[in-house]
Amino acid sequence: MSAPRKTAADFHPAVLGLFDRYVHGDIDRRAFLAGAARFTAGATTAAGLLAALAPQFALAQQVKPDDARLAARLLEFDSPQGYGRARGYLVRPAGAAGPLPAVLVVHENRGLNPHIEDVARRLALAGYIAFAPDALFPLGGYPGDEDAARALFQGLDQAKTRQDFIAAAKLLDGIEGGNGRIGVVGFCYGGGMANYLATQLPELAAAVPFYGSAPALEDVPKIRAELLVVLASEDERINAAWPAYEQALKAANVRHALYQPPGTQHGFNNDTTPRYDEAAAREAWARMLALFQRTLRQAA
């Protein structure tokens, strides 16, 4: 019998804080291990804590890559204002009748890993054309290792990367089989990208940033999309910017809603790690689908 999955409650809050800093590049592996060592006991080691917090992709996979209900492929596209050439994972329902709305899926700061590919497949099963670009493609693509991916990510020219995601959204806007309506969902780094894209793309109908950094406040009046802002309750780093962002959204009359479930950690929607909160993630996903249903399924 397999051991029960660990949850955030199994870790000291300080360890979770150290892990968040490590994931986002504020400290390196050595600093995490040194800090976490203060919270070890018995046979538990700091390295063991890090391993326990690391993603378990196979354990969390909900939709197999070869699911017969889907048609999935890698698609390269031009990005003349970005890195020149980009690539993403395109998934759609197999044999869908009639045009479908499209959703851009933006990964965390590790590129297009197996979890984000699975998220794209989940969206496709819900009846959307899902496209998940890999920001790391110009540097060789997601390397298959989270630490290596995080290090590689730091070498990106973010101005070019933002243009790659704009190009990806414009590709979706006119994609074959699409209905001309597009939305975006992003997680962590991708949440910040979703916020940014909402300020840059008037054709965007809906945006769902999960615990992402706020956009430049002076650009908020440019937003035409309806937003569902998803935040964790225990996420001081991201939440500090929310009051000013919320005020700017209200001042600009941007349609928006906040979902911030209690007792949740940054990354609570990611079911590959112990920070995952099943009930909160299920509700966030349901609210996202309700927004997409209402804003993306009408005629262009």
Rosetta blueprint (number, residue, H / E / L):
1 M L
2 S L
3 A L
4 P L
5 R L
6 K L
7 T L
8 A H
9 A H
10 D H
11 F L
12 H L
13 P H
14 A H
15 V H
16 L H
17 G H
18 L H
19 F H
20 D H
21 R H
22 Y H
23 V H
24 H L
25 G L
26 D L
27 I L
28 D L
29 R H
30 R H
31 A H
32 F H
33 L H
34 A H
35 G H
36 A H
37 A H
38 R H
39 F H
40 T L
41 A L
42 G L
43 A L
44 T L
45 T L
46 A H
47 A H
48 G H
49 L H
50 L H
51 A H
52 A H
53 L H
54 A L
55 P L
56 Q L
57 F H
58 A H
59 L H
60 A H
61 Q L
62 Q L
63 V L
64 K L
65 P L
66 D L
67 D L
68 A L
69 R L
70 L E
71 A E
72 A E
73 R E
74 L E
75 L E
76 E E
77 F E
78 D E
79 S E
80 P L
81 Q L
82 G L
83 Y L
84 G E
85 R E
86 A E
87 R E
88 G E
89 Y E
90 L E
91 V E
92 R E
93 P E
94 A L
95 G L
96 A L
97 A L
98 G L
99 P L
100 L E
101 P E
102 A E
103 V E
104 L E
105 V E
106 V E
107 H L
108 E L
109 N L
110 R L
111 G L
112 L L
113 N L
114 P H
115 H H
116 I H
117 E H
118 D H
119 V H
120 A H
121 R H
122 R H
123 L H
124 A H
125 L H
126 A L
127 G L
128 Y L
129 I E
130 A E
131 F E
132 A E
133 P E
134 D L
135 A L
136 L L
137 F H
138 P H
139 L H
140 G L
141 G L
142 Y L
143 P L
144 G L
145 D L
146 E H
147 D H
148 A H
149 A H
150 R H
151 A H
152 L H
153 F H
154 Q L
155 G L
156 L L
157 D L
158 Q H
159 A H
160 K H
161 T H
162 R H
163 Q H
164 D H
165 F H
166 I H
167 A H
168 A H
169 A H
170 K H
171 L H
172 L H
173 D H
174 G L
175 I L
176 E L
177 G L
178 G E
179 N E
180 G E
181 R E
182 I E
183 G E
184 V E
185 V E
186 G E
187 F E
188 C L
189 Y H
190 G H
191 G H
192 G H
193 M H
194 A H
195 N H
196 Y H
197 L H
198 A H
199 T H
200 Q H
201 L L
202 P L
203 E L
204 L E
205 A E
206 A E
207 A E
208 V E
209 P E
210 F E
211 Y L
212 G L
213 S L
214 A L
215 P L
216 A L
217 L H
218 E H
219 D H
220 V H
221 P H
222 K H
223 I L
224 R L
225 A L
226 E E
227 L E
228 L E
229 V E
230 V E
231 L L
232 A L
233 S L
234 E E
235 D L
236 E H
237 R H
238 I H
239 N H
240 A L
241 A L
242 W H
243 P H
244 A H
245 Y H
246 E H
247 Q H
248 A H
249 L H
250 K H
251 A H
252 A L
253 N L
254 V L
255 R L
256 H E
257 A E
258 L E
259 Y E
260 Q L
261 P L
262 P L
263 G L
264 T L
265 Q E
266 H L
267 G L
268 F L
269 N L
270 N L
271 D L
272 T L
273 T L
274 P L
275 R L
276 Y L
277 D L
278 E H
279 A H
280 A H
281 A H
282 R H
283 E H
284 A H
285 W H
286 A H
287 R H
288 M H
289 L H
290 A H
291 L H
292 F H
293 Q H
294 R H
295 T H
296 L H
297 R L
298 Q L
299 A L
300 A L
